[in-house]
Amino acid sequence: MIIIKFARIEEPLENEIFENVNPAYLSGIVNWQLASNLNAWNPPFDLLEAEDQYIIRVEIGGMCEDDFDVTFDSRFVYIKGRRTDDLEFLTFHQMEIPFGEFSFKVEIPGSVEADKVTGEYANGFLTITLPKHPSITISLPSSSNEEK
């Protein structure tokens, strides 16, 4: 769940998510409304290009390999998953780490060898390596029938 600026809330905030939140903290968010969009966050990522490959690096700590799915088609890498928060809090004093479902896609700027795409999750980073197709040189026949 994420808080987004929306409109003034006229009625009191009564919701099960506020059961364990100190009411003093709620007084400062009267101009905010809660959004329950499950895809409200995306982990930060980098798309890098080397001479022979593209590399996608996603910062996605606190997860296991079974917590996300990566799929590839000829143009996009799709990454989706769910980061859960197993801790139970009585009162939130500050909460900046996003939890819940996420889903995003990364467009690959060139053609890759799909059967050689690899992925690895280590130290909180998902790294996907996409080898580029080798360049093809096209030879054009020389014109030997020049008119004189």
N, C-alpha and C positions, 0 to 999 in steps of 0.2 A: 504494500500500500504506500502511496506517495501523496503528499499534500501539495495541491496546486492552487494558485490564485484563481478565484472564480467570481464570486459575488458575495455580497453581504448576507449573512445567515441571520434571519429574523427570529426563528424559533431556537430554543435551547438545543445544544448538541447532546443528544441522547442516542448513544450507540454502544453496542457491546465492546467495541474496541477501546472505549474510554473508561471502562469499568475500573481499571487499575491505574489510571492516570490522575495525578494530583490536579484538582480543578483550577488551582492558581496558574498552572501552565496553559490551560485552555483559554483563559481570558485574553491572551494575546493573539489568538487566531480567529477572532470573530469575522475577519474579512477573508477567510480561507475556507475552502470546502474540500472534503476528502474525495479522492478519486480511487476507485477500487479496480483500476485497469491492471490486469495481471501481467501485462507486458509493458509496464510503466518504466522499466529500467533496462538499460543495456550496458554490459561491461565495456570498458574502454578497450580499443584494439588498435593495432598498427598493421598496415599493409605495406610490406617492403618489397623491393625488386632488386634482385641481383642479376648478374649476367645470364645465369642459367636457370633461375627459379624465382617464384614469388613466395613470400613468407607472410602468413597471417599470425600475429601474436596477440592473444587475448588475455587481459589481466582478469582472472576469475578465481581468486583465492577462496578457500573454505569449501571446496567441492571435491567430489571424487569423480573418477572417469565415468562411472555409471550415472552421474547426475546430469549429463548433457549429451546431446546428439549432434553430430556433424554430418551433413550430406553435401554432395557436390553434383552440379550439372555442368554443362559445357561453359557456362558463363558466371555462375554464382556459387559461393559457399554459403550454406545455411547453417546457422548455429543456434541451437535452442537448448534450454535447460531450466533447472529450478535450484535455487540456493535456499536452503531452509535454515531457520533460526530455532534451534532446539532449547534455547535458554528461556526461562520464564522470569519476567521482570515484574516487580511490584510497582515501580515508578520509573518512567523514562526521564532522565535528566538531559540526555543528548542522544540522538540516534541518527547516524549518518551512513551506516553501512546498509546498502539495499539488499533486500531479500525477496524471494518470490520467483515467479516465472519470468523468463526473458526469451526473446526471439529476435534475431536480426539476420541480415544477409550482407555479404561482401561481394561486390562486383570485381571480377578478375579482369585486368586490362588487356590480357592477351590469351592465346591458346596454350593449354597445358596438356601434359600426358596424364590422362585420367587414371590409368592403371598404375601410376607411380606416385600418386598423392599419398602422403603419410601425415600422421598426427601424433602428438605426444603431449601429455599433461604432466608437468613437474614444477614443483615450487610455486604453485599458484598461477602458473602461466600455461595456457593451451597454445601450442605452436603447430601450425599446419603448414607443411611444405608442399608446394605445387611446382614440380619441374616443368620448365617451358618446353614446347615442341622445338626441335632443332630447326634452324633456318634452312630453307630450301632455296637453292640457287637454280634459276631457270635460264637455260642457254637458248638463245635465239639463233636460228640458222642464218649464216651470212648470205647475203644476196650475191650469187655468182652470175646471175643472168642480167648484168647491167647492160642497158642499151647504149650504143655508141652514137 
